[in-house]
Amino acid sequence: MAELIAYFSRGDENYVNGEIKNLEIGNTEVAAGMIGRLTGADLFKIEPEQAYAKDYNECIAQAQADQRSDARPKLRTWPESIDKYDVIYLGFPNYWGTMPMCVFTFLEHFDFAGKTIRPFCTHEGSGMGSSEKDIRRLCPKAKVEAGLAIRGGNVQRSEKEIERWL
């Protein structure tokens, strides 16, 4: 049974524990790395062709505009196929109550019928939002399991929480 960790993550300026901090590696990428070490799953980073701004306030304005227009940003690269994977761990930061729109692009590109999707997100208080419902709507023939919401400011100390979820 092969597993894939597909995730979107953004470094640069982020809101962490009530303040704007510059992150070398985004919180979701940190969590994805932990899941990778614990499971041995392959990793794929979802990257939009047009990256979000490095400035936090510009980034959230862009993300909100994408959501309002129901955008499907083009991605830089794609996995060749997901056919060999039975389980997909899907990671993302919570943007305005759900996944960033580039994750919607990723989900609509592939057929997830018969696959198990295990979502995980990083957030600063909003949890999973509507992302599990949105994944079920986009991938109706997949089994979508209960997600894991990790507080971004605690991600460096979340390995035990991730182990329990796995």
Backbone as JSON Lines, residues from 0, in Angstrom:
{"i":0,"aa":"M","n":[0.84,-1.18,0.0],"ca":[0.0,0.0,0.0],"c":[0.89,1.24,0.0]}
{"i":1,"aa":"A","n":[0.93,1.96,-1.1],"ca":[1.76,3.16,-1.22],"c":[0.99,4.38,-0.73]}
{"i":2,"aa":"E","n":[1.73,5.3,-0.13],"ca":[1.13,6.51,0.42],"c":[1.84,7.75,-0.12]}
{"i":3,"aa":"L","n":[1.07,8.81,-0.29],"ca":[1.57,10.09,-0.77],"c":[1.16,11.19,0.19]}
{"i":4,"aa":"I","n":[2.09,12.08,0.46],"ca":[1.79,13.31,1.2],"c":[1.82,14.44,0.18]}
{"i":5,"aa":"A","n":[0.67,14.98,-0.17],"ca":[0.57,16.12,-1.08],"c":[0.2,17.31,-0.22]}
{"i":6,"aa":"Y","n":[0.99,18.37,-0.28],"ca":[0.74,19.49,0.63],"c":[1.09,20.81,-0.03]}
{"i":7,"aa":"F","n":[0.39,21.84,0.39],"ca":[0.73,23.22,0.07],"c":[1.2,23.87,1.35]}
{"i":8,"aa":"S","n":[2.29,24.59,1.27],"ca":[2.81,25.3,2.43],"c":[3.49,26.57,1.95]}
{"i":9,"aa":"R","n":[3.48,27.57,2.79],"ca":[4.07,28.85,2.44],"c":[4.91,29.35,3.59]}
{"i":10,"aa":"G","n":[6.18,29.62,3.3],"ca":[7.06,30.25,4.28],"c":[6.83,31.75,4.26]}
{"i":11,"aa":"D","n":[7.88,32.51,4.4],"ca":[7.8,33.97,4.39],"c":[7.0,34.48,5.59]}
{"i":12,"aa":"E","n":[6.36,35.63,5.47],"ca":[5.62,36.2,6.6],"c":[4.35,35.4,6.87]}
{"i":13,"aa":"N","n":[4.18,35.0,8.11],"ca":[3.0,34.23,8.53],"c":[2.52,34.76,9.88]}
{"i":14,"aa":"Y","n":[1.25,34.54,10.15],"ca":[0.66,34.89,11.45],"c":[0.86,33.69,12.37]}
{"i":15,"aa":"V","n":[1.63,33.87,13.43],"ca":[1.96,32.78,14.34],"c":[1.84,33.29,15.78]}
{"i":16,"aa":"N","n":[1.0,32.62,16.56],"ca":[0.83,32.98,17.97],"c":[0.6,34.46,18.19]}
{"i":17,"aa":"G","n":[-0.25,35.05,17.35],"ca":[-0.64,36.44,17.55],"c":[0.28,37.49,16.97]}
{"i":18,"aa":"E","n":[1.33,37.07,16.27],"ca":[2.22,38.05,15.64],"c":[2.69,37.59,14.27]}
{"i":19,"aa":"I","n":[3.14,38.53,13.47],"ca":[3.67,38.22,12.15],"c":[5.13,37.8,12.33]}
{"i":20,"aa":"K","n":[5.44,36.6,11.8],"ca":[6.81,36.08,11.88],"c":[7.25,35.63,10.51]}
{"i":21,"aa":"N","n":[8.54,35.75,10.25],"ca":[9.09,35.27,8.99],"c":[9.52,33.82,9.17]}
{"i":22,"aa":"L","n":[8.92,32.92,8.4],"ca":[9.24,31.5,8.5],"c":[10.06,31.06,7.3]}
{"i":23,"aa":"E","n":[11.17,30.4,7.59],"ca":[11.99,29.85,6.51],"c":[11.25,28.7,5.83]}
{"i":24,"aa":"I","n":[10.59,27.87,6.64],"ca":[9.8,26.74,6.14],"c":[8.4,26.91,6.7]}
{"i":25,"aa":"G","n":[7.41,26.78,5.85],"ca":[6.02,26.94,6.28],"c":[5.6,25.85,7.27]}
{"i":26,"aa":"N","n":[4.64,26.18,8.11],"ca":[4.17,25.25,9.14],"c":[3.64,23.94,8.57]}
{"i":27,"aa":"T","n":[2.91,24.0,7.47],"ca":[2.36,22.77,6.88],"c":[3.47,21.89,6.36]}
{"i":28,"aa":"E","n":[4.53,22.49,5.81],"ca":[5.67,21.69,5.34],"c":[6.37,21.0,6.51]}
{"i":29,"aa":"V","n":[6.44,21.66,7.66],"ca":[7.02,21.03,8.85],"c":[6.19,19.8,9.23]}
{"i":30,"aa":"A","n":[4.87,19.95,9.26],"ca":[3.99,18.83,9.59],"c":[4.11,17.72,8.55]}
{"i":31,"aa":"A","n":[4.16,18.08,7.28],"ca":[4.3,17.07,6.21],"c":[5.6,16.29,6.38]}
{"i":32,"aa":"G","n":[6.66,16.98,6.75],"ca":[7.93,16.29,6.98],"c":[7.84,15.3,8.12]}
{"i":33,"aa":"M","n":[7.14,15.66,9.18],"ca":[6.96,14.73,10.31],"c":[6.16,13.51,9.86]}
{"i":34,"aa":"I","n":[5.09,13.73,9.11],"ca":[4.28,12.62,8.62],"c":[5.13,11.73,7.72]}
{"i":35,"aa":"G","n":[5.94,12.34,6.89],"ca":[6.83,11.58,6.02],"c":[7.79,10.7,6.79]}
{"i":36,"aa":"R","n":[8.4,11.26,7.83],"ca":[9.34,10.48,8.65],"c":[8.63,9.33,9.36]}
{"i":37,"aa":"L","n":[7.4,9.57,9.8],"ca":[6.66,8.54,10.56],"c":[6.06,7.45,9.66]}
{"i":38,"aa":"T","n":[5.77,7.79,8.41],"ca":[5.07,6.83,7.53],"c":[5.94,6.3,6.39]}
{"i":39,"aa":"G","n":[6.97,7.03,6.0],"ca":[7.74,6.65,4.82],"c":[7.05,7.01,3.52]}
{"i":40,"aa":"A","n":[5.95,7.77,3.58],"ca":[5.2,8.15,2.39],"c":[6.01,9.08,1.5]}
{"i":41,"aa":"D","n":[5.72,9.04,0.21],"ca":[6.32,9.98,-0.75],"c":[5.78,11.37,-0.47]}
{"i":42,"aa":"L","n":[6.57,12.39,-0.8],"ca":[6.17,13.78,-0.59],"c":[6.02,14.5,-1.93]}
{"i":43,"aa":"F","n":[4.98,15.31,-2.05],"ca":[4.8,16.18,-3.21],"c":[4.31,17.54,-2.72]}
{"i":44,"aa":"K","n":[5.06,18.59,-3.07],"ca":[4.66,19.94,-2.66],"c":[3.83,20.58,-3.76]}
{"i":45,"aa":"I","n":[2.61,20.96,-3.42],"ca":[1.72,21.66,-4.34],"c":[2.17,23.12,-4.4]}
{"i":46,"aa":"E","n":[2.53,23.58,-5.59],"ca":[3.03,24.96,-5.74],"c":[2.31,25.65,-6.89]}
{"i":47,"aa":"P","n":[1.63,26.75,-6.61],"ca":[1.01,27.49,-7.71],"c":[2.08,28.13,-8.59]}
{"i":48,"aa":"E","n":[1.77,28.24,-9.89],"ca":[2.71,28.92,-10.81],"c":[3.01,30.33,-10.32]}
{"i":49,"aa":"Q","n":[1.96,31.03,-9.9],"ca":[2.12,32.39,-9.38],"c":[2.11,32.31,-7.86]}
{"i":50,"aa":"A","n":[3.28,32.4,-7.26],"ca":[3.39,32.27,-5.8],"c":[2.67,33.43,-5.11]}
{"i":51,"aa":"Y","n":[2.17,33.15,-3.92],"ca":[1.6,34.21,-3.12],"c":[2.71,35.18,-2.69]}
{"i":52,"aa":"A","n":[2.33,36.4,-2.39],"ca":[3.27,37.42,-1.96],"c":[3.98,36.99,-0.67]}
{"i":53,"aa":"K","n":[5.2,37.47,-0.49],"ca":[5.95,37.18,0.74],"c":[5.37,37.94,1.93]}
{"i":54,"aa":"D","n":[4.81,39.11,1.68],"ca":[4.19,39.93,2.71],"c":[2.88,39.28,3.16]}
{"i":55,"aa":"Y","n":[2.71,39.12,4.46],"ca":[1.54,38.42,4.99],"c":[0.23,39.07,4.57]}
{"i":56,"aa":"N","n":[0.11,40.37,4.74],"ca":[-1.16,41.05,4.42],"c":[-1.48,40.98,2.93]}
{"i":57,"aa":"E","n":[-0.48,41.1,2.08],"ca":[-0.71,40.94,0.64],"c":[-1.14,39.51,0.34]}
{"i":58,"aa":"C","n":[-0.5,38.54,0.99],"ca":[-0.83,37.14,0.77],"c":[-2.28,36.85,1.13]}
{"i":59,"aa":"I","n":[-2.72,37.31,2.3],"ca":[-4.1,36.99,2.69],"c":[-5.11,37.69,1.78]}
{"i":60,"aa":"A","n":[-4.76,38.88,1.28],"ca":[-5.65,39.56,0.33],"c":[-5.73,38.75,-0.97]}
{"i":61,"aa":"Q","n":[-4.59,38.24,-1.44],"ca":[-4.59,37.42,-2.65],"c":[-5.4,36.14,-2.44]}
{"i":62,"aa":"A","n":[-5.18,35.49,-1.3],"ca":[-5.88,34.23,-1.01],"c":[-7.39,34.46,-0.92]}
{"i":63,"aa":"Q","n":[-7.8,35.56,-0.31],"ca":[-9.22,35.86,-0.21],"c":[-9.81,36.18,-1.58]}
{"i":64,"aa":"A","n":[-9.07,36.9,-2.4],"ca":[-9.55,37.21,-3.76],"c":[-9.69,35.92,-4.57]}
{"i":65,"aa":"D","n":[-8.74,35.0,-4.44],"ca":[-8.83,33.7,-5.13],"c":[-10.09,32.96,-4.71]}
{"i":66,"aa":"Q","n":[-10.35,32.98,-3.4],"ca":[-11.52,32.26,-2.9],"c":[-12.82,32.9,-3.39]}
{"i":67,"aa":"R","n":[-12.88,34.21,-3.33],"ca":[-14.09,34.92,-3.77],"c":[-14.4,34.65,-5.25]}
{"i":68,"aa":"S","n":[-13.35,34.53,-6.07],"ca":[-13.56,34.29,-7.5],"c":[-13.59,32.81,-7.84]}
{"i":69,"aa":"D","n":[-13.48,31.95,-6.82],"ca":[-13.46,30.5,-7.02],"c":[-12.37,30.11,-8.02]}
{"i":70,"aa":"A","n":[-11.21,30.75,-7.87],"ca":[-10.08,30.55,-8.8],"c":[-9.55,29.12,-8.72]}
{"i":71,"aa":"R","n":[-8.92,28.7,-9.8],"ca":[-8.2,27.44,-9.84],"c":[-6.8,27.76,-10.39]}
{"i":72,"aa":"P","n":[-5.91,28.23,-9.49],"ca":[-4.57,28.62,-9.94],"c":[-3.84,27.45,-10.59]}
{"i":73,"aa":"K","n":[-3.11,27.74,-11.66],"ca":[-2.29,26.72,-12.31],"c":[-1.16,26.32,-11.37]}
{"i":74,"aa":"L","n":[-0.78,25.06,-11.44],"ca":[0.32,24.56,-10.61],"c":[1.61,24.46,-11.42]}
{"i":75,"aa":"R","n":[2.74,24.6,-10.73],"ca":[4.06,24.5,-11.38],"c":[4.33,23.11,-11.92]}
{"i":76,"aa":"T","n":[4.05,22.11,-11.1],"ca":[4.3,20.73,-11.48],"c":[3.19,19.84,-10.93]}
{"i":77,"aa":"W","n":[3.19,18.62,-11.41],"ca":[2.2,17.63,-10.99],"c":[2.91,16.31,-10.74]}
{"i":78,"aa":"P","n":[2.39,15.49,-9.84],"ca":[2.88,14.11,-9.81],"c":[2.51,13.48,-11.16]}
{"i":79,"aa":"E","n":[3.35,12.61,-11.65],"ca":[3.06,11.96,-12.93],"c":[1.7,11.25,-12.87]}
{"i":80,"aa":"S","n":[1.44,10.62,-11.73],"ca":[0.19,9.88,-11.54],"c":[0.0,9.68,-10.04]}
{"i":81,"aa":"I","n":[-1.24,9.42,-9.65],"ca":[-1.48,9.02,-8.26],"c":[-2.0,7.58,-8.21]}
{"i":82,"aa":"D","n":[-1.98,6.91,-9.34],"ca":[-2.55,5.56,-9.43],"c":[-1.99,4.59,-8.41]}
{"i":83,"aa":"K","n":[-0.7,4.66,-8.13],"ca":[-0.09,3.68,-7.23],"c":[-0.37,3.94,-5.75]}
{"i":84,"aa":"Y","n":[-0.97,5.09,-5.46],"ca":[-1.2,5.46,-4.06],"c":[-2.6,5.06,-3.6]}
{"i":85,"aa":"D","n":[-2.65,4.41,-2.44],"ca":[-3.93,4.05,-1.83],"c":[-4.38,5.13,-0.85]}
{"i":86,"aa":"V","n":[-3.39,5.75,-0.18],"ca":[-3.67,6.77,0.84],"c":[-2.96,8.05,0.44]}
{"i":87,"aa":"I","n":[-3.7,9.16,0.5],"ca":[-3.12,10.48,0.25],"c":[-3.35,11.32,1.49]}
{"i":88,"aa":"Y","n":[-2.24,11.73,2.1],"ca":[-2.29,12.71,3.19],"c":[-2.29,14.06,2.49]}
{"i":89,"aa":"L","n":[-3.3,14.86,2.74],"ca":[-3.45,16.13,2.05],"c":[-3.28,17.26,3.05]}
{"i":90,"aa":"G","n":[-2.21,18.05,2.89],"ca":[-1.9,19.1,3.85],"c":[-2.01,20.49,3.29]}
{"i":91,"aa":"F","n":[-2.39,21.42,4.15],"ca":[-2.6,22.81,3.73],"c":[-2.79,23.68,4.96]}
{"i":92,"aa":"P","n":[-2.49,24.98,4.83],"ca":[-2.9,25.91,5.88],"c":[-4.38,26.26,5.66]}
{"i":93,"aa":"N","n":[-5.08,26.56,6.72],"ca":[-6.47,26.99,6.6],"c":[-6.45,28.44,6.13]}
{"i":94,"aa":"Y","n":[-6.98,28.66,4.93],"ca":[-7.11,30.01,4.37],"c":[-8.6,30.34,4.3]}
{"i":95,"aa":"W","n":[-9.05,31.27,5.1],"ca":[-10.42,31.75,5.05],"c":[-11.42,30.6,5.2]}
{"i":96,"aa":"G","n":[-11.14,29.69,6.12],"ca":[-12.1,28.65,6.46],"c":[-12.02,27.37,5.67]}
{"i":97,"aa":"T","n":[-11.09,27.29,4.72],"ca":[-10.95,26.07,3.93],"c":[-9.52,25.99,3.37]}
{"i":98,"aa":"M","n":[-9.36,25.2,2.33],"ca":[-8.05,25.01,1.71],"c":[-7.72,26.17,0.78]}
{"i":99,"aa":"P","n":[-6.44,26.46,0.56],"ca":[-6.07,27.41,-0.49],"c":[-6.57,26.88,-1.84]}
{"i":100,"aa":"M","n":[-6.88,27.76,-2.74],"ca":[-7.49,27.37,-4.01],"c":[-6.57,26.49,-4.86]}
{"i":101,"aa":"C","n":[-5.27,26.58,-4.69],"ca":[-4.38,25.69,-5.46],"c":[-4.57,24.23,-5.04]}
{"i":102,"aa":"V","n":[-5.04,23.99,-3.82],"ca":[-5.34,22.62,-3.39],"c":[-6.61,22.14,-4.09]}
{"i":103,"aa":"F","n":[-7.57,23.02,-4.31],"ca":[-8.75,22.67,-5.1],"c":[-8.3,22.25,-6.51]}
{"i":104,"aa":"T","n":[-7.37,23.02,-7.09],"ca":[-6.84,22.68,-8.42],"c":[-6.28,21.27,-8.42]}
{"i":105,"aa":"F","n":[-5.46,20.95,-7.42],"ca":[-4.85,19.63,-7.31],"c":[-5.92,18.54,-7.23]}
{"i":106,"aa":"L","n":[-6.92,18.73,-6.36],"ca":[-7.95,17.71,-6.17],"c":[-8.79,17.49,-7.42]}
{"i":107,"aa":"E","n":[-9.05,18.54,-8.18],"ca":[-9.87,18.41,-9.38],"c":[-9.11,17.81,-10.56]}
{"i":108,"aa":"H","n":[-7.79,17.74,-10.47],"ca":[-6.97,17.24,-11.56],"c":[-6.95,15.71,-11.64]}
{"i":109,"aa":"F","n":[-7.08,15.04,-10.51],"ca":[-6.93,13.6,-10.45],"c":[-8.25,12.91,-10.09]}
{"i":110,"aa":"D","n":[-8.33,11.61,-10.41],"ca":[-9.46,10.78,-10.0],"c":[-9.08,10.11,-8.69]}
{"i":111,"aa":"F","n":[-9.77,10.46,-7.63],"ca":[-9.49,9.92,-6.3],"c":[-10.43,8.76,-5.94]}
{"i":112,"aa":"A","n":[-11.15,8.22,-6.91],"ca":[-12.08,7.12,-6.65],"c":[-11.31,5.95,-6.03]}
{"i":113,"aa":"G","n":[-11.83,5.45,-4.92],"ca":[-11.21,4.31,-4.25],"c":[-10.02,4.66,-3.38]}
{"i":114,"aa":"K","n":[-9.62,5.9,-3.34],"ca":[-8.48,6.34,-2.52],"c":[-8.98,6.78,-1.14]}
{"i":115,"aa":"T","n":[-8.08,6.75,-0.19],"ca":[-8.36,7.3,1.14],"c":[-7.61,8.62,1.25]}
{"i":116,"aa":"I","n":[-8.32,9.68,1.58],"ca":[-7.7,11.0,1.77],"c":[-7.73,11.3,3.26]}
{"i":117,"aa":"R","n":[-6.55,11.61,3.79],"ca":[-6.42,11.96,5.2],"c":[-5.94,13.41,5.28]}
{"i":118,"aa":"P","n":[-6.84,14.36,5.44],"ca":[-6.44,15.77,5.44],"c":[-5.81,16.21,6.77]}
{"i":119,"aa":"F","n":[-4.85,17.13,6.64],"ca":[-4.29,17.78,7.82],"c":[-4.06,19.24,7.46]}
{"i":120,"aa":"C","n":[-4.26,20.09,8.46],"ca":[-4.07,21.52,8.2],"c":[-3.35,22.17,9.37]}
{"i":121,"aa":"T","n":[-2.75,23.3,9.07],"ca":[-2.2,24.16,10.11],"c":[-3.08,25.41,10.14]}
{"i":122,"aa":"H","n":[-3.2,25.98,11.32],"ca":[-4.11,27.11,11.51],"c":[-3.67,27.87,12.75]}
{"i":123,"aa":"E","n":[-4.29,29.01,12.96],"ca":[-4.04,29.8,14.17],"c":[-5.33,30.03,14.94]}
{"i":124,"aa":"G","n":[-6.21,29.05,14.9],"ca":[-7.44,29.15,15.69],"c":[-8.68,28.7,14.95]}
{"i":125,"aa":"S","n":[-8.6,28.49,13.67],"ca":[-9.81,28.17,12.89],"c":[-9.98,26.69,12.57]}
{"i":126,"aa":"G","n":[-9.07,25.85,13.0],"ca":[-9.22,24.41,12.79],"c":[-9.33,24.0,11.34]}
{"i":127,"aa":"M","n":[-10.1,22.95,11.08],"ca":[-10.26,22.42,9.72],"c":[-11.22,23.25,8.88]}
{"i":128,"aa":"G","n":[-12.02,24.1,9.53],"ca":[-13.0,24.87,8.77],"c":[-13.91,23.94,7.99]}
{"i":129,"aa":"S","n":[-14.22,24.29,6.75],"ca":[-15.09,23.47,5.9],"c":[-14.3,22.56,4.96]}
{"i":130,"aa":"S","n":[-13.0,22.44,5.2],"ca":[-12.15,21.71,4.24],"c":[-12.56,20.25,4.06]}
{"i":131,"aa":"E","n":[-12.93,19.54,5.12],"ca":[-13.31,18.13,4.96],"c":[-14.56,18.02,4.07]}
{"i":132,"aa":"K","n":[-15.52,18.89,4.3],"ca":[-16.74,18.91,3.48],"c":[-16.38,19.24,2.02]}
{"i":133,"aa":"D","n":[-15.48,20.2,1.83],"ca":[-15.07,20.58,0.48],"c":[-14.35,19.43,-0.23]}
{"i":134,"aa":"I","n":[-13.51,18.7,0.49],"ca":[-12.81,17.56,-0.11],"c":[-13.83,16.49,-0.51]}
{"i":135,"aa":"R","n":[-14.79,16.22,0.35],"ca":[-15.83,15.22,0.02],"c":[-16.62,15.63,-1.22]}
{"i":136,"aa":"R","n":[-16.89,16.92,-1.34],"ca":[-17.62,17.41,-2.52],"c":[-16.78,17.26,-3.79]}
{"i":137,"aa":"L","n":[-15.49,17.56,-3.7],"ca":[-14.6,17.49,-4.86],"c":[-14.21,16.06,-5.23]}
{"i":138,"aa":"C","n":[-14.19,15.17,-4.25],"ca":[-13.74,13.79,-4.44],"c":[-14.8,12.83,-3.9]}
{"i":139,"aa":"P","n":[-15.99,12.8,-4.52],"ca":[-17.1,12.05,-3.94],"c":[-16.89,10.53,-3.88]}
{"i":140,"aa":"K","n":[-15.97,10.01,-4.67],"ca":[-15.75,8.56,-4.68],"c":[-14.55,8.15,-3.83]}
{"i":141,"aa":"A","n":[-14.0,9.1,-3.09],"ca":[-12.88,8.82,-2.18],"c":[-13.43,8.66,-0.77]}
{"i":142,"aa":"K","n":[-12.67,7.96,0.05],"ca":[-12.98,7.89,1.48],"c":[-12.2,9.03,2.14]}
{"i":143,"aa":"V","n":[-12.89,9.97,2.72],"ca":[-12.24,11.11,3.37],"c":[-12.33,10.88,4.87]}
{"i":144,"aa":"E","n":[-11.19,10.68,5.49],"ca":[-11.14,10.43,6.93],"c":[-11.09,11.74,7.71]}
{"i":145,"aa":"A","n":[-11.31,11.62,9.01],"ca":[-11.27,12.8,9.88],"c":[-9.89,13.44,9.81]}
{"i":146,"aa":"G","n":[-9.87,14.73,9.67],"ca":[-8.62,15.45,9.53],"c":[-7.96,15.77,10.85]}
{"i":147,"aa":"L","n":[-6.74,16.25,10.74],"ca":[-5.96,16.7,11.89],"c":[-5.67,18.18,11.72]}
{"i":148,"aa":"A","n":[-6.11,18.98,12.68],"ca":[-5.85,20.42,12.68],"c":[-4.75,20.7,13.69]}
{"i":149,"aa":"I","n":[-3.64,21.25,13.22],"ca":[-2.47,21.52,14.05],"c":[-2.3,23.03,14.17]}
{"i":150,"aa":"R","n":[-2.24,23.52,15.36],"ca":[-1.99,24.95,15.57],"c":[-0.6,25.27,15.03]}
{"i":151,"aa":"G","n":[-0.52,26.21,14.1],"ca":[0.75,26.54,13.45],"c":[1.86,26.89,14.42]}
{"i":152,"aa":"G","n":[1.51,27.66,15.45],"ca":[2.51,28.05,16.43],"c":[3.04,26.9,17.26]}
{"i":153,"aa":"N","n":[2.35,25.75,17.21],"ca":[2.77,24.57,17.97],"c":[3.32,23.46,17.08]}
{"i":154,"aa":"V","n":[3.44,23.7,15.79],"ca":[3.78,22.63,14.86],"c":[5.11,21.94,15.2]}
{"i":155,"aa":"Q","n":[6.08,22.7,15.68],"ca":[7.38,22.1,16.01],"c":[7.26,21.07,17.13]}
{"i":156,"aa":"R","n":[6.2,21.18,17.94],"ca":[6.0,20.26,19.08],"c":[4.81,19.33,18.85]}
{"i":157,"aa":"S","n":[4.45,19.07,17.61],"ca":[3.22,18.33,17.34],"c":[3.44,16.87,16.94]}
{"i":158,"aa":"E","n":[4.66,16.37,17.03],"ca":[4.91,15.02,16.55],"c":[4.08,13.97,17.28]}
{"i":159,"aa":"K","n":[3.92,14.07,18.58],"ca":[3.11,13.1,19.33],"c":[1.65,13.17,18.88]}
{"i":160,"aa":"E","n":[1.15,14.36,18.67],"ca":[-0.24,14.54,18.19],"c":[-0.4,13.89,16.81]}
{"i":161,"aa":"I","n":[0.58,14.09,15.94],"ca":[0.55,13.48,14.61],"c":[0.62,11.96,14.71]}
{"i":162,"aa":"E","n":[1.48,11.44,15.59],"ca":[1.57,9.98,15.77],"c":[0.22,9.4,16.21]}
{"i":163,"aa":"R","n":[-0.46,10.06,17.12],"ca":[-1.77,9.56,17.58],"c":[-2.78,9.55,16.42]}
{"i":164,"aa":"W","n":[-2.75,10.58,15.61],"ca":[-3.66,10.69,14.47],"c":[-3.36,9.59,13.44]}
{"i":165,"aa":"L","n":[-2.08,9.34,13.21],"ca":[-1.71,8.3,12.25],"c":[-2.18,6.93,12.71]}
